[in-house]
Amino acid sequence: MKYINYLLKKKQKKEQITALTAYDHITARILEEAGIDIILVGDSYGMVKLGFDNTLPVTMEQMLTITKAVSTGVKDSIIIADMPFLSFHTNTSDAIKNAGLFLKETKAQGVKIESHKGNLDLIGRVIKADIPVMGHLGLVPQSIYRLGGYKTQGKTAEEALTLISMARQLEDLGCFAIILEGVASEVTQKIAEALRIPIIGIGSGPCDGQILVLDDLLGCNPDINLKHAKKYANLFQITKQAVVNYKKDIVSGKFPDKTHYDRMNKDELNKLQS
Ligand code: KIV
């Protein structure tokens, strides 16, 4: 089994860290078999699987359920659970309790907390409660209204300096890694060079590793074409074709055939008919 200190060793050996999202058992198994280091149970679940406009409606209950599902598919990879909106905002004890529930009830080794100037203290308290935290800076989706949309962060020198300073503070507080989302690549590079802990990017250019939402690389939703996500498959089309073929086979009588069901033995059939 891999533990989170494995990520630091990878950075020290200059080996790239691989990470993807999963929300269910079978996907987690696939990621593990493919040798992905971190499986993030992201609150992107709300947008990707439930069709919400943003991640804000996602609840602790939903996150615990899907993190448990992911846990059943994983023996070796590192599972990190995303703290959903309002699960850590109200006060420190709520934050520690909710973060702790992931460690208590699932195989998550740590939690990810979307970080901003106002919650650094709180992140420190969760870490002091002995719960490993992955920071998340830049285009943090739970702050979509404050940020005014999904725009790249750190494009001005002032924004860049703020991000660099926050990344340093997260390291000092004890975060074991930081996700940089939608950050100008020069800033990402500076942060990755300056910090000891691994920096994992999404739409932020090269650093110590990369993460994507799995559904984006699989092409599950034809309406989603993101600059940062390379498509490795067109699963929408493949799935649709399989369903169309299934429907055709039913209508034409090709499915089910004799291989798909059992029959009674002759004696029992005679008894039934007499
Ligand atoms: O929720 C999520 O999937 C995430 C990743 C995009 C980093 O936060």
Residues whose N, C-alpha, C, O or C-beta is under 5 A from the ligand:
A	BS01	KIV	T21 G42 D43 S44
